[in-house]
Amino acid sequence: MPEPSGRRAFASPTTEKQATSLEGDRLCAQRGPATLFAEVSFAVRDGSALVVTGRNGSGKTTLLRMLAGLTAPAAGEIRWRRSVARPFDERLRAAVAFNGHLPALKDELTAEENLAEWISLGDRPPAPVAIRDALAAVALERSRALPVRLLSQGQRRRIGLARLRLSRRPLWILDEPLTALDGEGIDVLRGLLDTHLEGGGVCVAASHQPLPIAPERQQSLRLEADASAFAGSAMQ
Amino acid sequence: MSAVMPAAAAHAQDGDDAQSVLAAFGWALARDVRIALRSKAELGVQLLFYVIVVSLFPLAASPSRDVLGTLGPGVLWTAALLASLLSLPRLFTSDFADGTLEQIALSPRPLTALVSGKIAAHWLTTGLPVALMAPLLGAQYALDSALLGMLSLSLLIGTPILSLLGAVGAALTLGARGGGSLLALLVLPLYVPVLIFGAGAVDAVRTGVAAGAHLSLLGAGLLIAAVAAPLAAAAAVRIALD
């Protein structure tokens, strides 16, 4: 395994002897003429989380979208389970659960229907009992039959958590998972992450606040925005 | 949790076989029809737009049978193009705005099949009602039953082409500023051959010539579009998400 050689970034690998499943090798991101970050390298082992921090506009969302396979890096490569993952790579698509900025919920459908659609999109039969359990776990069982357009921002984020709970994917990519969540919601997220990492899953999350992950399971990566870069949103 | 990971990986390998393509097509079709039926107001507005545009011409033009009969097929076909254009943003824009398009593109199912399903749902909720309503609206133009039959038939073959070509334009203009007017500029020229052969088929019947050639060309266009358009639209969706 190559040593992390971050010029602008710092990765602190954990000491656990576990297989490395997700690697970034000298990744570079560009938005128009501006370089968001360059030469970012890291390796995440099974059962651990990579927490990406950095100022607004430093490219956190872009990095997460690269790791999810939505965006191609301007340079460098991403390896998932030791083989190079290109954008929309089939193996990566089968492995990734992506919770981005956007809620990815249809306003017209209820919370239950949204989850059922999402599960069958992943090519599994939707189990109503499992969906009900997942909604109960995020304390939404009373609103499960309401159209999502009637729910609050925080409740929508909770449906996103229920989706993670149902996902059965080894690689979670979470962009600002704490946004709009209350204390109870953060506790739910803590429980989900514990179970996920305990089972050997991998998580990459961008956050401005400390995430509810045990310190020994966590490594951090700080993106230092290029001074010449535009400090705009990295999202489209 | 770790027990399910090999299952997921194994599944990805047979992602391209015919069964999974059909399943993906069916999933997207059922989902989009369901969502369209939930927002009936939007659906109604688009069909009402078609009815109103078609009904304006007999009021504006001279009410003589000859003029209306000549004008009719062209007006009904042009209105069908506009109704299709008006409903195109529904195909990808809302999914793009709320993030579900990302989830669709990241799903293990084949994206081309998912996009094909969405296009089929678009046709079922716009093209098909337009083709079925055309004979009723055609009565305003004093078209006889042979003409009305040909009008419906040509619309049944032609409107899927509109949905297919339109999907490519809709995917290409995702996230662009002024996407709506750009979409019209991009798509309407592509619609021109469909308009010519579609309205031409009806006109051929009116002038007593066989419409077979027009219909054959429309059918050929449909086959080509059905093969090529979903591939192009899926590629454009991936570019839009980058």
Interface residues (C-beta under 8 A of the other chain):
Chain A: A68 G69 L70 T71 A72 P87 F88 E90 R91 R93 A94 A95 V96 F98 G100 H101 L102 P103 A104 L105 K106 D107 E108 L109 E117 W118 S120 L121 G122 D123 R168 R169 P170 T195 H196 G199 G200 G201 Q236
Chain B: M1 S2 V4 M5 A8 A9 H11 A12 Q13 G15 S20 A23 W27 R31 R34 I35 R38 S39 A97 D98 G99 T100 E102 Q103 I104 A105 L106 S107 P108 R109 L111 G175 R238 L241 D242
